[in-house]
Each structure stands twice: as structure tokens, then as C-alpha cells.
């Protein structure tokens, strides 16, 4: 129902948000489950993706980018390294403070498998939609992407 600040026929952002949020949360919950089946948390999967996109990223940069405290990040990085999914390296042997992160082949494999499984799960559900509904979802991708762009 539109609020008093919207004109007749205008879409109320709060009403859309109230309807969209639960759907996005449920989709996220299902997709997150795929990560757990591969032995990583959704946060760890997100970190693997961020490290892959910015190979050689430093701990401080990654913490800032992912909006995490350094101690929380280091805990996740320690676990991922212990599983052999990433490696720490010193980019400058004279600066022991600067540590860079890169995925191992195993980390690349986990991330690839995770993406394939998540895409397959989502594609299977999208295939159940009527063509008009699928077209509406496709049309919503760009506006939704604008909401979460890092530079926004």
C-alpha cells in the first residue's frame, strides 16, 4: 500500500523492500547451504571469491573490502589456509608486515565447484517459472545489481 509521500500509481520503495527482503534472504539461505556442503562457511566462500578477484590482496585491504574486523578475518584466513585453500605470501621480504593472499589449486577448485552448484540450483528453479516471470527476473538483474555495487 503506497504511503502518503507517494503519488497515485507510484511504487512505494518501503513496500517493495518489505516484499523483496524475505525472498532474497531465502534465496541466500539456499545458496549458502551449497557452501556448507563443500566444507566452507558462506563467509569463507565470499572471502575465497574476493581473493580470487584480487589475487595478491593484503589482509588489511580484504578486511576493509569485506567490512570485517582484522581479528575476524584472520580467523577465517587461518581456517582456509589450514584446509589448503589459500596461501599467505610475503610480497616484500624486507617488510614482514605485508602479507598477500592467493588461492591454491584446491581453493580454485572449491570455488569453481561452489559456483557451478549454486548456478545449477538457481537455474533449476528459474526453469520452473513461466516465460513472462523469467523475463521479469532477467529485467530485475541490472537494477538489483546497482543496489550492491561497491562504488555506489
Short mmCIF file of the C-alpha atoms (twelve columns), coordinates in Angstrom:
data_MODEL
# 
_entry.id   MODEL 
# 
loop_
_atom_site.group_PDB 
_atom_site.id 
_atom_site.type_symbol 
_atom_site.label_atom_id 
_atom_site.label_alt_id 
_atom_site.label_comp_id 
_atom_site.label_asym_id 
_atom_site.label_seq_id 
_atom_site.Cartn_x 
_atom_site.Cartn_y 
_atom_site.Cartn_z 
_atom_site.pdbx_PDB_model_num 
ATOM 1   C CA . UNK A 1   0.000  0.000   0.000   1 
ATOM 2   C CA . UNK A 2   1.511  3.372   -1.001  1 
ATOM 3   C CA . UNK A 3   2.321  5.760   1.785   1 
ATOM 4   C CA . UNK A 4   1.221  9.390   1.802   1 
ATOM 5   C CA . UNK A 5   4.532  10.565  0.289   1 
ATOM 6   C CA . UNK A 6   3.963  8.680   -2.991  1 
ATOM 7   C CA . UNK A 7   1.730  9.802   -5.800  1 
ATOM 8   C CA . UNK A 8   -1.073 7.630   -7.137  1 
ATOM 9   C CA . UNK A 9   0.401  4.764   -9.139  1 
ATOM 10  C CA . UNK A 10  3.935  5.315   -7.869  1 
ATOM 11  C CA . UNK A 11  5.784  2.350   -6.442  1 
ATOM 12  C CA . UNK A 12  6.464  2.577   -2.714  1 
ATOM 13  C CA . UNK A 13  10.113 1.640   -2.057  1 
ATOM 14  C CA . UNK A 14  9.370  0.564   1.516   1 
ATOM 15  C CA . UNK A 15  6.614  -1.795  0.368   1 
ATOM 16  C CA . UNK A 16  8.893  -3.262  -2.309  1 
ATOM 17  C CA . UNK A 17  11.679 -3.672  0.258   1 
ATOM 18  C CA . UNK A 18  9.334  -5.475  2.644   1 
ATOM 19  C CA . UNK A 19  8.343  -7.937  -0.095  1 
ATOM 20  C CA . UNK A 20  11.797 -8.346  -1.638  1 
ATOM 21  C CA . UNK A 21  13.830 -8.851  1.549   1 
ATOM 22  C CA . UNK A 22  12.300 -12.206 2.576   1 
ATOM 23  C CA . UNK A 23  12.678 -13.593 -0.959  1 
ATOM 24  C CA . UNK A 24  16.329 -12.557 -1.140  1 
ATOM 25  C CA . UNK A 25  17.025 -13.972 2.312   1 
ATOM 26  C CA . UNK A 26  15.507 -17.343 1.382   1 
ATOM 27  C CA . UNK A 27  17.486 -17.494 -1.859  1 
ATOM 28  C CA . UNK A 28  20.641 -16.601 0.065   1 
ATOM 29  C CA . UNK A 29  19.903 -19.300 2.654   1 
ATOM 30  C CA . UNK A 30  19.596 -21.971 -0.039  1 
ATOM 31  C CA . UNK A 31  22.736 -20.830 -1.849  1 
ATOM 32  C CA . UNK A 32  24.637 -20.638 1.446   1 
ATOM 33  C CA . UNK A 33  23.808 -24.301 2.029   1 
ATOM 34  C CA . UNK A 34  25.847 -25.246 -1.033  1 
ATOM 35  C CA . UNK A 35  28.959 -23.774 0.602   1 
ATOM 36  C CA . UNK A 36  28.385 -25.736 3.795   1 
ATOM 37  C CA . UNK A 37  28.142 -28.958 1.790   1 
ATOM 38  C CA . UNK A 38  31.647 -28.230 0.481   1 
ATOM 39  C CA . UNK A 39  33.000 -27.669 3.987   1 
ATOM 40  C CA . UNK A 40  33.264 -23.877 3.966   1 
ATOM 41  C CA . UNK A 41  31.035 -21.257 5.503   1 
ATOM 42  C CA . UNK A 42  29.306 -18.708 3.299   1 
ATOM 43  C CA . UNK A 43  31.671 -16.065 4.696   1 
ATOM 44  C CA . UNK A 44  34.680 -18.184 3.792   1 
ATOM 45  C CA . UNK A 45  33.255 -18.740 0.304   1 
ATOM 46  C CA . UNK A 46  32.839 -14.987 -0.069  1 
ATOM 47  C CA . UNK A 47  36.444 -14.465 1.029   1 
ATOM 48  C CA . UNK A 48  37.679 -17.040 -1.486  1 
ATOM 49  C CA . UNK A 49  35.828 -15.176 -4.232  1 
ATOM 50  C CA . UNK A 50  37.237 -11.826 -3.155  1 
ATOM 51  C CA . UNK A 51  40.767 -13.232 -3.057  1 
ATOM 52  C CA . UNK A 52  40.332 -14.753 -6.493  1 
ATOM 53  C CA . UNK A 53  39.115 -11.446 -7.943  1 
ATOM 54  C CA . UNK A 54  42.033 -9.541  -6.388  1 
ATOM 55  C CA . UNK A 55  44.852 -12.070 -6.227  1 
ATOM 56  C CA . UNK A 56  47.674 -10.853 -4.042  1 
ATOM 57  C CA . UNK A 57  45.334 -8.732  -1.924  1 
ATOM 58  C CA . UNK A 58  46.592 -7.866  1.538   1 
ATOM 59  C CA . UNK A 59  44.851 -8.686  4.787   1 
ATOM 60  C CA . UNK A 60  44.032 -5.052  5.565   1 
ATOM 61  C CA . UNK A 61  42.612 -4.424  2.103   1 
ATOM 62  C CA . UNK A 62  40.498 -7.566  2.284   1 
ATOM 63  C CA . UNK A 63  39.189 -6.726  5.764   1 
ATOM 64  C CA . UNK A 64  38.175 -3.274  4.565   1 
ATOM 65  C CA . UNK A 65  36.619 -4.552  1.350   1 
ATOM 66  C CA . UNK A 66  34.626 -7.238  3.155   1 
ATOM 67  C CA . UNK A 67  33.688 -4.963  6.087   1 
ATOM 68  C CA . UNK A 68  35.275 -7.276  8.644   1 
ATOM 69  C CA . UNK A 69  37.463 -6.659  11.653  1 
ATOM 70  C CA . UNK A 70  41.055 -7.823  11.295  1 
ATOM 71  C CA . UNK A 71  40.776 -10.479 14.038  1 
ATOM 72  C CA . UNK A 72  37.618 -11.955 12.487  1 
ATOM 73  C CA . UNK A 73  39.222 -12.008 9.053   1 
ATOM 74  C CA . UNK A 74  42.424 -13.620 10.309  1 
ATOM 75  C CA . UNK A 75  40.383 -16.390 11.950  1 
ATOM 76  C CA . UNK A 76  38.725 -17.218 8.626   1 
ATOM 77  C CA . UNK A 77  42.011 -16.940 6.728   1 
ATOM 78  C CA . UNK A 78  43.727 -19.286 9.211   1 
ATOM 79  C CA . UNK A 79  41.000 -21.905 8.678   1 
ATOM 80  C CA . UNK A 80  41.129 -21.573 4.893   1 
ATOM 81  C CA . UNK A 81  44.911 -21.862 4.912   1 
ATOM 82  C CA . UNK A 82  44.780 -24.911 7.216   1 
ATOM 83  C CA . UNK A 83  42.450 -26.573 4.671   1 
ATOM 84  C CA . UNK A 84  44.934 -25.789 1.913   1 
ATOM 85  C CA . UNK A 85  42.554 -23.447 0.081   1 
ATOM 86  C CA . UNK A 86  44.754 -20.363 0.165   1 
ATOM 87  C CA . UNK A 87  48.290 -19.361 0.894   1 
ATOM 88  C CA . UNK A 88  49.881 -16.370 2.501   1 
ATOM 89  C CA . UNK A 89  52.980 -14.905 0.940   1 
ATOM 90  C CA . UNK A 90  55.335 -12.063 1.738   1 
ATOM 91  C CA . UNK A 91  55.450 -9.802  -1.299  1 
ATOM 92  C CA . UNK A 92  58.449 -7.937  0.090   1 
ATOM 93  C CA . UNK A 93  60.936 -9.975  2.128   1 
ATOM 94  C CA . UNK A 94  62.058 -6.752  3.838   1 
ATOM 95  C CA . UNK A 95  58.528 -5.903  5.039   1 
ATOM 96  C CA . UNK A 96  57.266 -8.701  7.284   1 
ATOM 97  C CA . UNK A 97  54.015 -6.816  7.868   1 
ATOM 98  C CA . UNK A 98  52.843 -7.063  4.254   1 
ATOM 99  C CA . UNK A 99  51.180 -10.435 3.640   1 
ATOM 100 C CA . UNK A 100 49.365 -11.194 0.406   1 
ATOM 101 C CA . UNK A 101 46.743 -13.854 -0.161  1 
ATOM 102 C CA . UNK A 102 46.285 -16.159 -3.137  1 
ATOM 103 C CA . UNK A 103 44.112 -19.178 -3.759  1 
ATOM 104 C CA . UNK A 104 45.715 -22.580 -4.134  1 
ATOM 105 C CA . UNK A 105 44.582 -25.002 -6.821  1 
ATOM 106 C CA . UNK A 106 42.375 -26.626 -4.187  1 
ATOM 107 C CA . UNK A 107 40.845 -23.240 -3.344  1 
ATOM 108 C CA . UNK A 108 40.205 -22.552 -7.023  1 
ATOM 109 C CA . UNK A 109 38.544 -25.963 -7.272  1 
ATOM 110 C CA . UNK A 110 36.267 -25.403 -4.278  1 
ATOM 111 C CA . UNK A 111 35.234 -22.002 -5.610  1 
ATOM 112 C CA . UNK A 112 34.570 -23.394 -9.105  1 
ATOM 113 C CA . UNK A 113 32.507 -26.267 -7.736  1 
ATOM 114 C CA . UNK A 114 30.587 -23.939 -5.450  1 
ATOM 115 C CA . UNK A 115 29.740 -21.562 -8.286  1 
ATOM 116 C CA . UNK A 116 28.654 -24.436 -10.517 1 
ATOM 117 C CA . UNK A 117 26.421 -25.901 -7.811  1 
ATOM 118 C CA . UNK A 118 24.875 -22.549 -6.924  1 
ATOM 119 C CA . UNK A 119 24.239 -21.760 -10.577 1 
ATOM 120 C CA . UNK A 120 22.698 -25.185 -11.172 1 
ATOM 121 C CA . UNK A 121 20.438 -24.817 -8.124  1 
ATOM 122 C CA . UNK A 122 19.266 -21.396 -9.259  1 
ATOM 123 C CA . UNK A 123 18.849 -22.410 -12.910 1 
ATOM 124 C CA . UNK A 124 16.717 -25.401 -11.914 1 
ATOM 125 C CA . UNK A 125 14.329 -23.108 -10.034 1 
ATOM 126 C CA . UNK A 126 14.291 -20.451 -12.756 1 
ATOM 127 C CA . UNK A 127 13.315 -23.132 -15.288 1 
ATOM 128 C CA . UNK A 128 10.084 -23.681 -13.355 1 
ATOM 129 C CA . UNK A 129 8.935  -20.088 -13.962 1 
ATOM 130 C CA . UNK A 130 6.581  -19.045 -16.728 1 
ATOM 131 C CA . UNK A 131 8.405  -17.263 -19.584 1 
ATOM 132 C CA . UNK A 132 6.965  -13.892 -18.511 1 
ATOM 133 C CA . UNK A 133 8.132  -14.377 -14.942 1 
ATOM 134 C CA . UNK A 134 11.603 -15.428 -16.101 1 
ATOM 135 C CA . UNK A 135 11.776 -12.307 -18.279 1 
ATOM 136 C CA . UNK A 136 10.775 -10.176 -15.267 1 
ATOM 137 C CA . UNK A 137 13.577 -11.724 -13.188 1 
ATOM 138 C CA . UNK A 138 16.043 -11.067 -16.002 1 
ATOM 139 C CA . UNK A 139 14.874 -7.448  -16.252 1 
ATOM 140 C CA . UNK A 140 15.412 -7.029  -12.495 1 
ATOM 141 C CA . UNK A 141 19.058 -8.165  -12.552 1 
ATOM 142 C CA . UNK A 142 20.584 -4.825  -13.537 1 
ATOM 143 C CA . UNK A 143 18.552 -2.695  -11.103 1 
ATOM 144 C CA . UNK A 144 19.315 -5.145  -8.281  1 
ATOM 145 C CA . UNK A 145 22.998 -5.119  -9.217  1 
ATOM 146 C CA . UNK A 146 23.005 -1.340  -8.928  1 
ATOM 147 C CA . UNK A 147 21.935 -1.676  -5.302  1 
ATOM 148 C CA . UNK A 148 25.035 -3.620  -4.330  1 
ATOM 149 C CA . UNK A 149 27.792 -2.178  -6.481  1 
ATOM 150 C CA . UNK A 150 30.870 -1.436  -4.387  1 
ATOM 151 C CA . UNK A 151 31.210 2.059   -5.797  1 
ATOM 152 C CA . UNK A 152 27.617 3.026   -5.003  1 
# 
